Amino acid sequence: MSGDQHFTGTQPQDGQDGEGRTRNEEGSRTISRRALIAGLGAGGMLAAGSLYLGSVYGTSVTESVYGSEGECCGMKLMGHFRAGVEIGSAEQILEFAEADGCRITGYRWTGTLPHTTVSGSPSGDGGIGEGAWAAVYERGVGEALGDSGIYEYARVKPVPPAGQIANESEVIIPYKGALYCLFKGSYSLADQSYICVVRPTGDNELKVVSQIELGVGADARAMTIHNDDLFVFTGGKIKVYRIIDASLQFKLEHTRKYSGFVQSCRIINGRLYACNWGAGKIDRYDLVNGVPSRETQFSAGAAGNASIVSYGSVHYLITHTDTNNVTRLDIDQNGDVFARGVYSFPGVVKPRYAAVYNGIMTLGGYSTLYAKTVALDISSGTPVKIGEYLNMATHVRIGDYLIGTSYDQTSPLYSAYYHKLVKVSVKDGSIEVLSDRALLYPLLYRSTVFGFLLGRDGKHPAGHAADSQLGQEIVCYSTSAIPKGIDLPLDAESYVHQDGIRYTGVRNMAAGDVIARFQSFSPARLGWLRLQVSYTIVDTQNVPGQTVTAQRVYTAFKASNGSWTMTLPRVDVAQAGALAVSLDFVVSGADAYVSCSGALTNALVTLSLDYHLTDNNMGSFYLM
C-alpha cells in the first residue's frame, strides 16, 4: 500500500446528542455518564473541587462523578472554546483542542460570574489557574470521535530504524492477539522496510513487543498471514517468518520467478495471490507447509493492479487506472484465475482498495479531482453502480456510514475536508468531520477499527517528493457505543473459513447430475463442514410453469483419509412451490457434491451455497 491535525471537538448543533438528550438553542448539553467515562483517560481529572480520579473503571470514580444513582453531576458542555460565550455557572464547560491536537481538554470558569469569553483559548481569556480557567477533564482522539460513534482505545508510535528518512504505513493485520504492521521507507529506496508487532497490554495501552528490519531498499508493500506463517514481498523475494507468541522467526526466503513489484497480497482457498502492479498480472503461489511453490502468473487487469476483494466465491481485482479498473475474477478448484469481465464506472478513477458489506462494494480513488467513493451492487456477481459519495481512497463501512479520510478537492467545500477523517451517510451522502487527522488503511474486525494516523512530524529534508510524513501511529477504535475492549482474533475459532458460491443460469439436467462439487485440497485435512443450500428453480425459462424455492442446512465431517460422513440429518429451513425437483447435498466416500433429484429442461436455476469450514485448507466448492 501507499499512504497518500490536531483534533477539534464536535460542535454542538440543534437536535439530539448521542445520548438522545436534546441540546438547547445555545448548544449546551448535559454531559452523559457514557460520554464522560469515555472522555476520561487513565490520568483523567475531574476538578469538582480539586478531586483527582485515578482510574475511569473504579466504582469510586463512577460514584464520585455521577453519585451512587449514576446520574450526571450537572456539568453542561457549552461547545468549543470561542469568544462571546456567556458563562453563568461553575458547571458550564468549554472544550479546547490542545496545540498537539491529540487531546481535548474541558475547562470550567472559577472566577467571578457571570463571565463572557473574549478569546478562542483559555490562555487568551484570563489564563489557567485559580480565579480563572481550571481543567475538568481530558479526552483523546477517539473520544473526540465518540459522539459520532467510535471511541479510541489506544495508540502507539513505533520507532523507525536509525537514520530512516520516511516511515510509510502499508499493512495492518490483526492475528491471534496482536497486530502485525508493515512500514516502508523512502521512495528513494535508501531506507529500511520493517515489521513491528503490537499487543494491547491494558485497557488503554498498546505496546510494540517486537520489530524486524527487512533490509535497505526492500520496498516492502505487501504482507499477509496464513497458518502462523507471515509472508512479505521484498522486491524480487518473498520472506517467510514463523509467528511464535507474537514474535517473528525467520523461516525462508523465496526468489520470485516473475518480476514487477507487488502492491498487495492475500490468501484465497489456501493459496497465495499477489497483485503484480508492475507487470499488470496476478501471481499465484501454492503453499506447502508455508513454502511458496508452483508459481504461476495470470493475465488480468493492467499495470497498476492493486488489490483483490471477495464476495463469496466471486472475486474482484481493483486496478489503479482511470478506466477499466474493476475486473471480475473466477478461481477454479485448481487455483487458476479467469477474468470474467472488465468494468468502468463514472467516478471510479485510480482506485486501489475497496470495502465489501452485505453485497455492496464501495471504492474510492487516488484522484483528488475526478474520483468519488462509488457504491456497486455485487450481489449478482455483476457489479452495478447504485450511488456515489465524497471520495475516500480508503475507508470502512460501519452500519449506514462510511468512515475514512477525505481525498476530494472537487469543490471549495470538499477541499475544506481534504485529508480529514470523515463520516459519510450512505443514505443521504451527508458528511461529518470526525477529526482533522487522517486515518490511513482502516480495517474493521468485529467492533474494532484498526489503522494508521498520518504523521505530523513533517517530511525529512532528504526525502523524495512522494515520501510520506514521519511519525505515523498505530491506532485502534471501538465502534460500540460503550467500549468493551479491543477485539482481536485469539484462537482457531476466529479463523473458521467462510465462503460461498452464487449461480444463476438456464440448465438442462438429468436426475443425479451434479451442479457443484467440493474439491479437497492435498494433503487431506479433517474437519467439519456446515453447508446452507438455497435455490429457486423455474422449470421453463419463457413459459410459466412450476417452481420451487427452498433452503436447507447440512452438517458433515471429513476424516483425515478424505472420506465424508453426514453427521446430522438435513434441516429444511424453508420450502415453497409445487415443483417436485430438488437440489441436495450428497456425500459418498471422498466425494461431496450438490446434485439434482430429477430431470429439468430449459430450467432457470438460481443457487447459493454458503459454507463454513473448521479448517480453510480442507477444500472449496466449485461449479460444474
C-alpha positions as CSV (number, residue, x, y, z in Angstrom):
1,M,0.0,0.0,0.0
2,S,1.0,3.6,-0.4
3,G,-0.2,6.2,2.0
4,D,-1.0,9.2,0.4
5,Q,-4.1,17.8,12.5
6,H,-5.0,18.4,15.6
7,F,-8.4,17.5,16.7
8,T,-11.5,19.6,17.1
9,G,-14.4,18.6,19.2
10,T,-17.8,18.1,17.6
11,Q,-19.5,21.5,17.7
12,P,-23.0,21.4,19.3
13,Q,-25.9,21.5,17.0
14,D,-29.6,21.7,17.5
15,G,-31.3,18.4,17.8
16,Q,-30.2,15.4,19.9
17,D,-26.9,14.4,21.2
18,G,-25.5,10.8,21.2
19,E,-27.5,10.0,24.4
20,G,-30.8,11.1,23.0
21,R,-30.9,14.3,25.1
22,T,-32.0,17.5,23.4
23,R,-29.5,20.3,23.1
24,N,-30.7,23.8,23.9
25,E,-30.6,26.6,21.4
26,E,-27.3,27.8,22.8
27,G,-25.7,24.5,22.0
28,S,-25.1,23.4,25.6
29,R,-25.9,19.8,26.6
30,T,-25.6,17.7,29.7
31,I,-22.5,15.5,29.6
32,S,-23.8,12.0,29.8
33,R,-22.4,9.3,32.0
34,R,-21.2,7.3,29.0
35,A,-19.7,10.2,27.2
36,L,-17.8,11.4,30.3
37,I,-16.5,8.0,31.2
38,A,-15.3,7.6,27.6
39,G,-13.8,11.1,27.8
40,L,-11.7,10.4,30.9
41,G,-8.3,8.7,30.4
42,A,-6.4,6.7,33.0
43,G,-5.0,10.1,34.1
44,G,-8.2,12.0,33.6
45,M,-9.1,14.7,36.1
46,L,-12.5,15.9,37.3
47,A,-12.0,19.2,39.0
48,A,-15.2,19.2,41.0
49,G,-13.2,20.9,43.7
50,S,-9.7,19.5,43.3
51,L,-10.7,15.8,43.2
52,Y,-8.3,13.7,41.2
53,L,-9.7,10.5,39.6
54,G,-7.1,7.8,39.2
55,S,-9.0,5.1,37.1
56,V,-12.1,5.5,35.0
57,Y,-13.2,1.9,35.7
58,G,-13.3,2.0,39.5
59,T,-16.6,2.2,41.4
60,S,-15.3,5.2,43.4
61,V,-14.9,7.1,40.1
62,T,-18.4,6.4,39.0
63,E,-19.8,7.4,42.3
64,S,-17.6,10.5,42.5
65,V,-18.7,11.7,39.1
66,Y,-22.3,10.6,39.0
67,G,-23.3,9.7,42.5
68,S,-24.4,6.3,43.6
69,E,-27.5,6.5,41.4
70,G,-25.4,7.1,38.3
71,E,-26.8,10.5,37.5
72,C,-24.6,13.1,35.9
73,C,-23.4,15.7,38.4
74,G,-24.9,18.6,36.3
75,M,-22.0,19.7,34.2
76,K,-23.1,21.3,31.0
77,L,-21.0,21.3,27.8
78,M,-21.1,24.7,26.0
79,G,-19.3,23.6,22.9
80,H,-15.8,24.6,21.7
81,F,-13.8,27.5,23.2
82,R,-14.7,30.7,21.4
83,A,-15.3,34.4,22.0
84,G,-18.7,35.6,23.1
85,V,-19.8,32.7,25.3
86,E,-21.6,33.8,28.4
87,I,-20.7,31.6,31.4
88,G,-23.3,31.9,34.2
89,S,-22.4,29.0,36.5
90,A,-19.4,26.9,37.5
91,E,-20.9,23.8,35.9
92,Q,-20.7,25.1,32.4
93,I,-17.8,23.6,30.4
94,L,-15.9,24.8,27.2
95,E,-13.7,22.3,25.3
96,F,-10.4,23.3,23.8
97,A,-8.2,21.3,21.4
98,E,-4.6,21.5,22.7
99,A,-1.8,22.5,20.4
100,D,-0.6,19.0,19.7
101,G,-4.1,18.1,18.6
102,C,-4.0,14.8,20.4
103,R,-6.1,15.9,23.4
104,I,-9.2,17.9,24.0
105,T,-9.5,19.5,27.4
106,G,-12.7,20.6,29.1
107,Y,-12.4,23.8,31.2
108,R,-14.7,25.5,33.7
109,W,-14.5,29.1,34.9
110,T,-13.5,29.5,38.6
111,G,-13.6,33.3,38.7
112,T,-16.3,35.9,39.2
113,L,-19.6,35.1,37.5
114,P,-21.1,35.9,35.1
115,H,-18.2,35.8,32.6
116,T,-18.1,36.4,28.9
117,T,-15.3,34.9,26.9
118,V,-13.1,37.2,24.8
119,S,-10.9,34.6,23.1
120,G,-10.8,31.2,21.4
121,S,-8.5,29.7,24.1
122,P,-8.3,29.7,27.9
123,S,-4.8,31.2,27.9
124,G,-6.2,34.2,25.9
125,D,-9.2,34.6,28.2
126,G,-7.8,35.1,31.7
127,G,-5.4,32.2,31.7
128,I,-5.4,28.9,33.5
129,G,-5.3,28.9,37.3
130,E,-7.0,30.0,40.5
131,G,-9.7,32.5,39.7
132,A,-9.6,31.7,36.0
133,W,-10.0,28.6,33.9
134,A,-9.5,25.1,35.5
135,A,-9.1,21.8,33.6
136,V,-12.0,19.5,34.3
137,Y,-11.1,16.5,32.1
138,E,-9.1,15.5,29.1
139,R,-10.1,13.2,26.3
140,G,-8.2,11.9,23.3
141,V,-8.6,11.5,19.6
142,G,-11.1,8.6,19.9
143,E,-13.2,10.5,22.5
144,A,-13.4,13.4,20.0
145,L,-14.8,10.8,17.7
146,G,-17.0,9.3,20.4
147,D,-20.1,11.4,19.9
148,S,-20.1,10.2,16.3
149,G,-19.9,6.5,17.1
150,I,-16.3,5.5,17.5
151,Y,-14.1,5.7,20.6
152,E,-10.3,5.5,20.8
153,Y,-8.9,2.7,22.8
154,A,-5.2,3.2,22.3
155,R,-2.4,4.2,20.0
156,V,1.4,3.6,19.8
157,K,4.1,5.2,17.7
158,P,6.8,2.8,16.6
159,V,10.4,3.9,16.5
160,P,11.8,3.6,12.9
161,P,15.2,2.2,12.2
162,A,18.1,4.7,12.8
163,G,18.5,7.1,10.0
164,Q,15.2,6.5,8.4
165,I,14.1,9.2,6.0
166,A,10.4,8.2,5.7
167,N,8.1,6.0,7.7
168,E,5.3,4.9,5.3
169,S,2.5,2.7,6.7
170,E,1.5,-0.1,4.4
171,V,-0.4,-3.0,6.0
172,I,-2.0,-3.8,9.4
173,I,-3.2,-7.3,10.2
174,P,-4.9,-8.4,13.5
175,Y,-3.9,-12.0,14.2
176,K,-4.0,-14.1,17.4
177,G,-3.9,-11.4,19.9
178,A,-1.5,-9.0,18.2
179,L,-1.3,-6.5,15.3
180,Y,1.3,-7.1,12.6
181,C,2.2,-3.8,11.0
182,L,4.3,-3.2,7.9
183,F,6.1,0.1,7.3
184,K,8.1,1.1,4.2
185,G,10.9,3.6,3.9
186,S,11.6,6.3,1.4
187,Y,10.7,6.0,-2.3
188,S,14.4,6.8,-2.8
189,L,15.0,3.2,-1.5
190,A,17.6,4.4,0.9
191,D,15.6,3.3,3.9
192,Q,14.7,0.1,5.7
193,S,11.3,-1.5,5.5
194,Y,10.3,-3.1,8.8
195,I,7.6,-5.1,10.6
196,C,6.5,-4.2,14.1
197,V,4.3,-6.4,16.3
198,V,2.0,-4.6,18.7
199,R,0.0,-6.0,21.6
200,P,-2.6,-4.5,23.9
201,T,-1.1,-4.5,27.5
202,G,-4.1,-3.0,29.2
203,D,-7.4,-1.3,28.7
204,N,-5.8,1.8,27.3
205,E,-2.3,0.9,26.1
206,L,-0.7,-0.6,23.1
207,K,3.0,-1.8,23.2
208,V,5.4,-2.7,20.4
209,V,6.7,-6.1,21.5
210,S,9.0,-7.0,18.6
211,Q,10.3,-5.5,15.4
212,I,12.0,-7.0,12.3
213,E,14.0,-5.0,9.8
214,L,13.6,-6.2,6.2
215,G,16.7,-4.6,4.7
216,V,17.7,-1.3,2.9
217,G,15.8,-1.0,-0.4
218,A,13.3,-3.8,0.4
219,D,10.5,-1.5,-0.7
220,A,8.0,-3.8,1.0
221,R,4.3,-3.1,0.4
222,A,2.5,-6.4,0.6
223,M,2.1,-8.8,3.6
224,T,-0.3,-11.5,4.7
225,I,-0.6,-14.2,7.3
226,H,-1.6,-17.9,6.9
227,N,-1.4,-20.7,9.4
228,D,1.1,-18.9,11.6
229,D,3.3,-18.1,8.6
230,L,3.8,-14.4,7.7
231,F,4.6,-13.6,4.0
232,V,6.1,-10.3,3.0
233,F,7.2,-9.3,-0.5
234,T,10.5,-7.5,-0.7
235,G,11.4,-6.7,-4.3
236,G,12.2,-9.9,-6.1
237,K,11.9,-12.0,-2.9
238,I,9.2,-13.4,-0.5
239,K,10.4,-13.5,3.0
240,V,8.6,-16.0,5.2
241,Y,8.5,-15.7,9.0
242,R,7.1,-18.1,11.6
243,I,4.9,-16.5,14.2
244,I,5.7,-17.7,17.7
245,D,3.9,-16.0,20.5
246,A,3.8,-12.6,18.7
247,S,7.5,-12.8,17.7
248,L,8.8,-13.4,14.2
249,Q,11.3,-16.2,13.5
250,F,12.9,-16.2,10.0
251,K,11.9,-19.3,8.1
252,L,13.0,-18.9,4.5
253,E,13.4,-16.6,1.5
254,H,11.8,-17.5,-1.8
255,T,13.1,-16.0,-5.1
256,R,10.2,-15.0,-7.3
257,K,10.0,-16.3,-10.8
258,Y,8.3,-13.2,-12.2
259,S,9.4,-9.5,-11.9
260,G,7.3,-6.5,-11.0
261,F,6.6,-5.0,-7.6
262,V,3.6,-6.3,-5.6
263,Q,1.2,-3.8,-4.2
264,S,-0.9,-6.3,-2.0
265,C,-1.4,-10.0,-1.5
266,R,-3.9,-12.3,0.1
267,I,-4.8,-15.9,0.8
268,I,-7.7,-17.5,-1.2
269,N,-8.5,-21.1,-0.6
270,G,-5.1,-21.9,0.9
271,R,-3.1,-20.3,-1.9
272,L,-1.2,-17.0,-2.0
273,Y,-2.3,-14.5,-4.6
274,A,-0.3,-11.3,-5.3
275,C,-1.3,-8.2,-7.3
276,N,1.6,-7.5,-9.5
277,W,1.4,-3.8,-10.1
278,G,4.5,-3.5,-12.2
279,A,3.6,-6.4,-14.6
280,G,-0.1,-5.9,-14.7
281,K,-0.7,-9.6,-13.7
282,I,-1.8,-11.8,-10.9
283,D,0.9,-14.1,-9.4
284,R,-0.2,-17.3,-7.6
285,Y,1.8,-19.5,-5.2
286,D,0.8,-22.8,-3.8
287,L,1.8,-23.2,-0.2
288,V,3.2,-26.4,1.1
289,N,3.9,-26.1,4.9
290,G,4.4,-22.4,4.3
291,V,6.8,-22.7,1.4
292,P,5.7,-20.9,-1.8
293,S,5.8,-23.2,-4.8
294,R,4.4,-23.7,-8.3
295,E,4.5,-20.0,-9.1
296,T,2.1,-19.2,-11.9
297,Q,1.2,-15.9,-13.5
298,F,-2.3,-15.0,-14.9
299,S,-3.3,-12.2,-17.3
300,A,-5.8,-10.0,-15.6
301,G,-6.1,-6.3,-15.1
302,A,-3.2,-4.0,-16.2
303,A,-0.2,-2.2,-14.8
304,G,-1.4,-0.8,-11.5
305,N,-3.1,-4.0,-10.2
306,A,-3.6,-3.0,-6.6
307,S,-5.8,-5.4,-4.6
308,I,-8.4,-8.2,-4.7
309,V,-11.6,-8.2,-2.7
310,S,-14.1,-11.1,-2.5
311,Y,-17.8,-11.7,-2.1
312,G,-18.3,-15.4,-1.5
313,S,-16.6,-17.3,-4.3
314,V,-16.6,-14.3,-6.7
315,H,-13.5,-12.0,-6.6
316,Y,-12.8,-8.5,-7.9
317,L,-9.4,-7.1,-9.0
318,I,-9.0,-3.4,-8.4
319,T,-6.6,-1.6,-10.7
320,H,-5.1,1.8,-10.3
321,T,-6.2,3.2,-13.7
322,D,-8.6,5.9,-14.9
323,T,-10.9,3.4,-16.6
324,N,-11.4,-0.4,-16.9
325,N,-10.4,-0.7,-13.2
326,V,-12.7,-3.4,-11.8
327,T,-12.2,-6.9,-13.1
328,R,-14.4,-9.8,-12.0
329,L,-12.3,-13.0,-11.3
330,D,-13.3,-16.6,-11.0
331,I,-10.9,-19.0,-9.3
332,D,-11.4,-22.7,-10.0
333,Q,-10.6,-25.8,-7.9
334,N,-7.0,-25.8,-9.2
335,G,-6.5,-22.2,-8.1
336,D,-6.4,-20.9,-11.7
337,V,-7.6,-17.4,-12.3
338,F,-10.0,-16.4,-15.0
339,A,-11.0,-12.8,-15.9
340,R,-14.8,-12.8,-16.5
341,G,-15.4,-9.2,-17.3
342,V,-13.8,-5.7,-17.0
343,Y,-15.9,-2.8,-15.9
344,S,-15.7,1.0,-15.8
345,F,-18.0,3.2,-13.8
346,P,-18.3,7.0,-13.8
347,G,-16.5,8.3,-10.7
348,V,-14.2,5.2,-10.3
349,V,-10.8,6.8,-11.0
350,K,-7.4,5.4,-9.9
351,P,-8.8,3.1,-7.2
352,R,-6.6,0.8,-5.1
353,Y,-8.7,-0.7,-2.4
354,A,-12.4,-1.5,-1.8
355,A,-14.7,-2.5,1.1
356,V,-17.5,-5.1,0.8
357,Y,-20.6,-5.0,3.1
358,N,-23.7,-7.2,2.6
359,G,-23.2,-7.4,-1.2
360,I,-22.3,-3.8,-1.7
361,M,-18.7,-2.8,-2.7
362,T,-17.5,0.7,-2.1
363,L,-14.3,2.0,-3.6
364,G,-12.7,5.4,-3.8
365,G,-9.8,6.7,-5.9
366,Y,-6.4,8.3,-5.6
367,S,-7.5,11.2,-7.9
368,T,-8.5,14.2,-5.8
369,L,-10.4,15.9,-8.7
370,Y,-12.2,13.2,-10.6
371,A,-12.8,10.3,-8.3
372,K,-15.7,9.6,-6.0
373,T,-16.5,6.8,-3.5
374,V,-18.7,4.7,-5.7
375,A,-21.1,2.1,-4.4
376,L,-21.6,-1.1,-6.5
377,D,-24.2,-3.8,-6.0
378,I,-22.2,-7.0,-6.5
379,S,-24.8,-9.4,-5.1
380,S,-25.5,-10.9,-8.5
381,G,-21.8,-11.2,-9.4
382,T,-22.1,-8.4,-12.0
383,P,-21.3,-5.0,-10.4
384,V,-24.0,-2.3,-10.9
385,K,-23.4,1.3,-9.7
386,I,-26.0,2.4,-7.2
387,G,-24.6,5.6,-5.7
388,E,-21.6,7.8,-5.2
389,Y,-20.3,9.9,-2.3
390,L,-17.4,12.1,-1.2
391,N,-14.1,10.4,-2.3
392,M,-12.3,8.4,0.4
393,A,-9.4,6.5,-1.1
394,T,-9.5,4.0,1.8
395,H,-12.4,3.5,4.2
396,V,-14.5,1.1,6.2
397,R,-18.3,0.7,6.3
398,I,-19.9,0.6,9.7
399,G,-23.7,0.2,9.5
400,D,-25.1,3.0,7.4
401,Y,-21.9,5.1,7.4
402,L,-18.6,5.1,5.6
403,I,-15.6,6.2,7.7
404,G,-12.4,7.2,6.1
405,T,-10.1,10.0,5.1
406,S,-11.4,12.5,2.6
407,Y,-9.4,12.6,-0.7
408,D,-11.6,15.0,-2.6
409,Q,-10.9,18.5,-3.9
410,T,-13.6,18.9,-6.5
411,S,-15.2,21.9,-4.8
412,P,-14.2,24.5,-2.2
413,L,-16.4,22.7,0.3
414,Y,-14.8,19.3,-0.3
415,S,-11.3,20.9,-0.3
416,A,-12.1,22.0,3.3
417,Y,-12.5,18.3,4.1
418,Y,-9.3,17.2,2.4
419,H,-7.1,14.8,4.5
420,K,-9.6,14.9,7.4
421,L,-11.3,11.9,8.8
422,V,-15.0,12.0,7.9
423,K,-18.2,10.0,8.4
424,V,-20.4,9.8,5.3
425,S,-24.0,8.6,5.4
426,V,-24.8,6.0,2.7
427,K,-28.4,7.1,2.9
428,D,-28.2,10.8,2.0
429,G,-24.4,11.4,1.5
430,S,-24.2,13.9,4.4
431,I,-20.7,14.5,5.7
432,E,-19.5,14.9,9.3
433,V,-15.8,15.7,10.1
434,L,-14.6,13.5,12.9
435,S,-11.0,14.6,13.0
436,D,-8.5,16.9,11.3
437,R,-6.0,14.0,11.3
438,A,-6.1,11.4,8.5
439,L,-6.7,7.7,9.3
440,L,-4.9,5.5,6.7
441,Y,-5.9,2.0,5.7
442,P,-8.7,1.4,8.3
443,L,-9.5,-2.2,8.9
444,L,-12.7,-3.4,10.7
445,Y,-12.6,-6.6,12.9
446,R,-15.8,-7.2,14.8
447,S,-16.3,-4.0,16.8
448,T,-12.8,-2.6,16.5
449,V,-11.3,-0.4,13.7
450,F,-7.5,-0.6,13.3
451,G,-5.5,1.9,11.2
452,F,-2.6,4.4,11.0
453,L,-2.8,8.0,12.0
454,L,-0.9,10.1,9.5
455,G,2.2,11.6,11.0
456,R,2.6,15.3,11.7
457,D,6.4,15.3,12.1
458,G,6.9,16.7,8.6
459,K,8.9,15.3,5.8
460,H,12.7,14.7,6.1
461,P,14.6,17.3,4.1
462,A,16.4,14.5,2.2
463,G,13.1,12.7,1.4
464,H,11.7,12.0,-2.1
465,A,8.7,14.2,-3.1
466,A,6.4,11.2,-2.8
467,D,7.6,10.2,0.7
468,S,5.1,10.1,3.5
469,Q,5.3,12.2,6.6
470,L,7.2,10.7,9.6
471,G,5.7,9.7,12.9
472,Q,2.8,7.6,11.8
473,E,1.0,5.9,14.7
474,I,-0.9,2.7,15.0
475,V,-4.4,3.3,16.5
476,C,-7.5,1.3,17.4
477,Y,-11.1,2.5,17.9
478,S,-14.3,0.9,19.2
479,T,-17.4,1.1,17.0
480,S,-19.5,0.1,20.0
481,A,-21.4,2.8,21.8
482,I,-19.8,1.5,25.1
483,P,-16.2,0.3,24.5
484,K,-15.9,-3.3,25.7
485,G,-12.2,-3.9,24.9
486,I,-10.1,-4.3,21.8
487,D,-11.4,-7.1,19.6
488,L,-8.5,-9.2,18.3
489,P,-8.6,-12.8,16.9
490,L,-7.3,-15.0,19.7
491,D,-7.8,-18.7,18.7
492,A,-8.6,-21.0,15.9
493,E,-12.3,-20.4,16.1
494,S,-11.7,-16.9,14.8
495,Y,-10.2,-18.5,11.7
496,V,-13.1,-20.7,10.7
497,H,-13.3,-20.3,6.9
498,Q,-16.4,-18.9,5.3
499,D,-17.1,-18.8,1.6
500,G,-19.9,-19.2,-0.9
501,I,-21.0,-19.7,-4.5
502,R,-23.7,-17.8,-6.4
503,Y,-25.1,-19.1,-9.7
504,T,-27.9,-18.1,-12.0
505,G,-28.4,-19.7,-15.4
506,V,-30.6,-21.9,-17.6
507,R,-29.8,-25.6,-17.3
508,N,-30.8,-28.9,-18.8
509,M,-30.2,-31.6,-16.2
510,A,-30.9,-35.2,-15.7
511,A,-31.6,-36.9,-12.4
512,G,-28.4,-37.2,-10.5
513,D,-26.5,-34.6,-12.4
514,V,-24.0,-32.6,-10.3
515,I,-24.2,-28.8,-10.3
516,A,-21.4,-28.1,-7.7
517,R,-18.7,-30.3,-6.1
518,F,-16.4,-30.0,-3.2
519,Q,-12.7,-30.2,-4.2
520,S,-10.5,-31.4,-1.3
521,F,-7.1,-29.9,-1.1
522,S,-4.0,-32.1,-0.8
523,P,-2.9,-33.4,1.6
524,A,-6.4,-34.3,3.0
525,R,-7.4,-32.3,6.1
526,L,-10.0,-33.4,8.5
527,G,-12.7,-31.0,9.7
528,W,-16.4,-30.0,9.8
529,L,-18.5,-28.6,7.1
530,R,-21.7,-26.7,7.6
531,L,-23.5,-26.0,4.3
532,Q,-26.5,-23.9,3.5
533,V,-28.1,-24.6,0.1
534,S,-30.6,-22.0,-1.1
535,Y,-32.2,-22.3,-4.5
536,T,-35.1,-21.3,-6.8
537,I,-36.0,-23.4,-9.9
538,V,-38.4,-22.4,-12.6
539,D,-39.0,-25.4,-14.9
540,T,-39.2,-23.4,-18.1
541,Q,-37.5,-20.1,-19.0
542,N,-40.1,-18.3,-21.0
543,V,-43.3,-20.2,-20.4
544,P,-44.9,-20.0,-17.0
545,G,-44.5,-23.3,-15.2
546,Q,-44.0,-24.9,-11.8
547,T,-41.4,-23.5,-9.4
548,V,-39.8,-24.4,-6.1
549,T,-37.8,-22.3,-3.6
550,A,-36.0,-24.0,-0.7
551,Q,-33.3,-23.5,1.9
552,R,-31.6,-26.5,3.5
553,V,-28.7,-26.9,6.0
554,Y,-26.3,-29.8,6.1
555,T,-23.6,-30.8,8.6
556,A,-20.8,-33.2,7.5
557,F,-17.4,-34.3,8.7
558,K,-14.4,-35.2,6.6
559,A,-11.9,-37.6,8.1
560,S,-8.1,-37.4,7.6
561,N,-8.4,-40.1,4.9
562,G,-10.7,-37.8,2.9
563,S,-13.9,-39.7,3.5
564,W,-17.1,-37.8,4.3
565,T,-19.8,-38.6,6.8
566,M,-23.2,-36.8,7.1
567,T,-23.2,-36.3,10.8
568,L,-26.6,-34.6,11.2
569,P,-29.9,-35.1,9.3
570,R,-30.7,-32.4,6.8
571,V,-32.6,-29.4,8.2
572,D,-35.2,-27.9,6.0
573,V,-35.4,-24.2,6.8
574,A,-37.9,-23.2,4.2
575,Q,-39.6,-24.6,1.1
576,A,-42.4,-23.4,-1.2
577,G,-43.6,-24.3,-4.7
578,A,-45.1,-27.3,-6.4
579,L,-42.1,-28.4,-8.5
580,A,-41.0,-31.9,-7.3
581,V,-37.3,-31.5,-8.1
582,S,-34.8,-30.5,-5.5
583,L,-31.1,-29.8,-5.2
584,D,-29.5,-31.9,-2.5
585,F,-26.0,-32.2,-0.8
586,V,-24.7,-35.7,-1.0
587,V,-21.6,-37.3,0.5
588,S,-20.2,-40.7,-0.7
589,G,-16.7,-41.7,0.3
590,A,-14.3,-39.0,-0.6
591,D,-16.9,-37.3,-2.9
592,A,-19.2,-34.5,-1.7
593,Y,-21.5,-32.6,-4.1
594,V,-24.8,-30.9,-4.8
595,S,-27.0,-32.8,-7.3
596,C,-30.4,-32.5,-8.9
597,S,-33.0,-35.1,-7.9
598,G,-35.0,-35.0,-11.2
599,A,-34.9,-34.0,-14.8
600,L,-35.0,-30.4,-15.8
601,T,-35.4,-28.9,-19.3
602,N,-34.6,-25.3,-20.1
603,A,-34.9,-24.5,-16.4
604,L,-33.9,-21.2,-14.8
605,V,-31.8,-22.1,-11.7
606,T,-30.7,-19.7,-9.0
607,L,-28.4,-21.3,-6.5
608,S,-26.5,-20.1,-3.4
609,L,-24.1,-22.2,-1.4
610,D,-22.8,-20.7,1.8
611,Y,-20.4,-22.8,3.8
612,H,-18.3,-22.8,6.9
613,L,-15.1,-24.9,7.4
614,T,-13.2,-25.5,10.6
615,D,-10.0,-25.5,8.5
616,N,-9.7,-23.4,5.4
617,N,-7.2,-25.9,4.0
618,M,-10.0,-28.6,3.8
619,G,-11.0,-27.5,0.3
620,S,-13.6,-25.5,-1.6
621,F,-16.8,-25.8,-3.6
622,Y,-16.8,-25.1,-7.3
623,L,-19.4,-25.1,-10.0
624,M,-19.6,-27.8,-12.6
